[in-house]
């Protein structure tokens, strides 16, 4: 079992190309069905006064949850949102 705080401190890596994507900043959770819908990762390079761009990866694309890393199997580029 993992706590939400522990998941939020994990690094995300794409196993298809070995690229580091970033660290989990937040989670989208379905509170009625008790499940994680997606993870939110901030994108580096956002300015102080700009909206922060984030990458949202659906939980179904998580390949493996390790001790301190989440492995993603080929996430789709284009899932960038602004908050």
C-alpha positions as CSV (number, residue, x, y, z in Angstrom):
1,X,0.0,0.0,0.0
2,X,1.2,3.5,-0.8
3,X,0.0,6.8,0.7
4,X,-0.9,9.7,-1.4
5,X,2.0,11.7,-0.1
6,X,4.4,8.9,-1.0
7,X,3.0,8.8,-4.6
8,X,3.3,12.6,-4.9
9,X,7.0,12.4,-4.2
10,X,7.7,9.7,-6.9
11,X,9.6,10.3,-10.1
12,X,7.9,9.3,-13.4
13,X,9.9,7.6,-16.1
14,X,8.8,6.5,-19.6
15,X,9.9,2.8,-20.1
16,X,9.6,3.0,-23.9
17,X,12.5,5.5,-24.2
18,X,14.0,5.7,-20.7
19,X,13.2,9.5,-20.5
20,X,12.6,11.1,-17.1
21,X,9.2,12.9,-17.3
22,X,9.2,14.6,-13.9
23,X,7.8,14.2,-10.4
24,X,4.2,13.7,-9.5
25,X,2.7,17.0,-8.2
26,X,-1.0,15.9,-7.8
27,X,-3.5,13.2,-8.4
28,X,-7.0,13.1,-9.8
29,X,-9.1,10.8,-7.7
30,X,-12.6,9.4,-8.3
31,X,-13.9,9.7,-4.7
32,X,-17.1,7.7,-5.5
33,X,-15.3,4.6,-6.8
34,X,-12.1,5.0,-4.7
35,X,-9.6,5.0,-7.5
36,X,-6.9,7.2,-9.0
37,X,-7.9,8.5,-12.5
38,X,-4.6,10.3,-13.4
39,X,-1.4,11.8,-12.2
40,X,-0.4,15.4,-12.7
41,X,3.2,16.4,-13.5
42,X,4.3,20.1,-13.8
43,X,6.2,20.9,-16.9
44,X,9.6,22.7,-16.3
45,X,10.1,26.2,-17.7
46,X,6.8,27.9,-16.6
47,X,7.3,31.5,-15.7
48,X,6.4,33.2,-12.4
49,X,3.4,35.1,-13.8
50,X,2.3,32.6,-16.4
51,X,-0.2,29.8,-15.9
52,X,1.6,26.6,-15.0
53,X,1.5,23.9,-17.7
54,X,1.0,20.4,-16.5
55,X,1.1,17.0,-18.0
56,X,-1.8,14.7,-17.1
57,X,-1.1,11.0,-17.5
58,X,-4.1,8.5,-17.1
59,X,-3.5,5.9,-14.4
60,X,-4.1,3.2,-17.1
61,X,-0.8,4.1,-18.6
62,X,1.2,3.4,-15.4
63,X,3.2,0.3,-16.1
64,X,4.6,-0.3,-12.7
65,X,4.8,1.3,-9.2
66,X,8.2,0.9,-7.6
67,X,9.7,2.0,-4.3
68,X,10.4,5.5,-5.4
69,X,9.5,5.6,-9.1
70,X,6.4,5.3,-11.4
71,X,7.0,3.6,-14.8
72,X,4.8,4.8,-17.6
73,X,4.5,2.8,-20.8
74,X,4.6,5.3,-23.7
75,X,2.6,8.3,-22.6
76,X,0.9,10.4,-25.2
77,X,2.4,13.9,-25.9
78,X,-0.5,16.3,-26.2
79,X,-2.0,15.8,-22.7
80,X,-0.7,19.2,-21.6
81,X,-3.2,21.4,-19.6
82,X,-2.8,24.8,-17.9
83,X,-3.8,25.4,-14.3
